[in-house]
Amino acid sequence: MKLRNIAIIAHVDHGKTTLVDRLLQQSGAFRENQRVAERVMDSNDLEKERGITIMAKATSIAWKETRINIVDTPGHADFGGEVERILSMVDGAIVLVDAAEGPMPQTKFVVGKALKIGLKPIVCINKVDKPDARAGEVINEVFDLFAALDATDEQLDFPIIYGSAKQGWMAESADGPHDQGMAPLLDLVVKHVHAPRIEEGGFRMLGTLLEANPYLGRIITGRVFSGSVKPNQPVKVLDRKGAVVEQGRVSKILAFRGIERQPIEEAEAGDIVAIAGLEKFNVADTLCALDVSEPLQAQPIDPPTLSMTFSVNDSPLAGTEGDKVTSRVIRDRLYKEAEGNVALRVEPAPNSDAYIVSGRGELQLAILIETMRREGFELSISRPKVVFQKGDNGETLEPVEEVVIDVDEEHSGVVVQKMSERKAEMVEMRPSGGNRLRLVFYAPTRGLIGYQGELLTDTRGTAIMNRLFHEYAPYKGEIQGRRNGVLISSEQGEAVAYAMWKLEDRGPMMIEPGWKVYKGMIVGEHTRDNDLEINVLKGKQLTNIRTQSKDEAVRLTPPIKMTLEKALAYIEDDERVEVTPKSIRLRKALLDANDRKRAERAKESVA
C-alpha cells in the first residue's frame, strides 16, 4: 500500500480529537456494531475528564489504496514538547483552525516549527456550522500568520478545506455539500502530502514516543527512516552524539491499525511503528542495525520555564491517606516520568531530599502531580518559580510569554489594569466580533502565576486566556504577590462548626467542620494583609443554663474550594501544598509559630 504520514496540529479545543474520531469511523476502522467512546484517542482518565489531549498518540486508517498514519497532538502549549518531537515523524500536517476563534497562540507555535522543517500544511477550517463562524476572515488571518512565520511561496500556496468534524463532513466550500463525509479531506491528504522520503542505508529509526507496558516492557514509537526490521533482529541504540547505549534484539514490532496495535512480521522505511524488547532505548535515540554508526538528528526541545520543588510530606497527617510516602519512591517515579517526557527536567535539590522538577507551565506540572496522587503518592509541593537564565553580559533574563485574552468590551479596562500591574506590555488590541476584544500582551511568566482565577472573577467567567512562551528578556523588577494574609490553625484535631462560625468575620474559610487540622495548617484567608493564628477546635462552653439545644443552628458560609491548580497559584514562598490521594491542604513550610518568627527575623536582618 502507498503510505502517507500526517500530524493534526491545532489550538486546544479546536476539535483535533473529534476529527480523528470521524476519520476512523468513516474509513471503516470500527465494526458496525462496535461500541466506541467519544474522543476515542483520549485514552487516560485525566484526558477524558478535562477534555484535553495530554499525550500524543498515533493511529492509522486505510483509504482506497493508501495507508494514512495520523498523529493526534496535544493542543495546550504546556505539552508542546510532545509536538516538537512528532513533527520529525511526519511529512505533512493538517492545521485545524476554529472558524470563529481563528488561529490562536498554540497554532502559531506549532505551525512555526512545522514550517521551519519544510512541511507543507493543509488548512482545515473547522466548526463552520457555528453561528459566529467567519471563515473568510479566518483564512486571511491564517495567511498573515504563515507570512509572519517566514513561510516559503510553496507553503503559502496551501490548500483549504472547510467543514464540521462534529457533524462529520468536509468540503471545498464552507456551504457544503454535506453528503460526502470526510472523503474530500482524505482525498486531499493523499493528493497533497508526498510519500515518505526514504533514506539510503541500513535500518534506522528515531524514537519519539515512550510508554511502559506491563507485558512487553518498554515500547518506543517512531518512524523507520531507512532499511527494514524484523522481530528477533539484533540491533543497537545510539544516543544523539553517536555513542552506543545498548545492544539487543527486537522482541515485537507493532503497527497501528485503527485504534488497535497489531504485531507485524516486518516494518519498512517510511512506516510509523512501535518496537519492544530494548531496556534503555529512549526518546530522541536512534535504533539501528549493527553496522550503522551515524545517529538521526532529533529536533531540539525548547527549555523549561517553570520549576517546583517536590518533597516528602512531613505534616502530622503524613502517611494516613497515601501508601507511597518515602523520598526514594518519589525520586524513582519522577525520573521515570522525565525519561518519557523530554520537556520535563528533574534534579535533586541542594541540602535536602527534595527534587526540583522543571517544566513548560503550571498545567503540565499540575497534571503530573494529579497523576501521582491518583497512584497513591503523598507529596509536599512548593510555590512555582520561574527558571532564570544569565545573559551574555551577565544580566538576569526571565521568561516572557505572549498572552492572548479574549474578553467582553465592558471588562477590558480591568484586564488591562491588572496586566500592567503584573509588568505586562500590551502589543495589540482589536475587536474579535460579538462585542468582544482580543488583547495581546508580552508578560513575564512570574506575573501570570495565579492570574487565571483572578481573571475569571474580574470578567464574570467570560474571558479566555491563552499563553505561549515568547522569549527570555531582561528582568522586569518586583511584582506584587498575594495581598491577603492567611488564617493558620494553632491546634491539632478536628474542626468544630461553632468555632468556625465565631471566626467568620476574620475571613473566608477553606475547610469544613469535621476536617482534620494541625498546627501550621492554613484554614482560611485573612481579611487583612497579615497572617493570623486561630483556634478552630474551640467548642461552646456548656453549663446547665447554656445548652447546645438552646442556641440557633450554626449556619456557615460555604468554604473556598481549593483545586490543585488554584492551590499552587495561591501559595506564597513560605507555604506549601500538601497533596494526598484524598486531600489537598495548604500549610506553612515551618509548622511551628516560633520557627516562623525566627525565620522572619533572620530575613529582616539580612534585608
Disulfide bonds with the S-S distance in Angstrom:
none
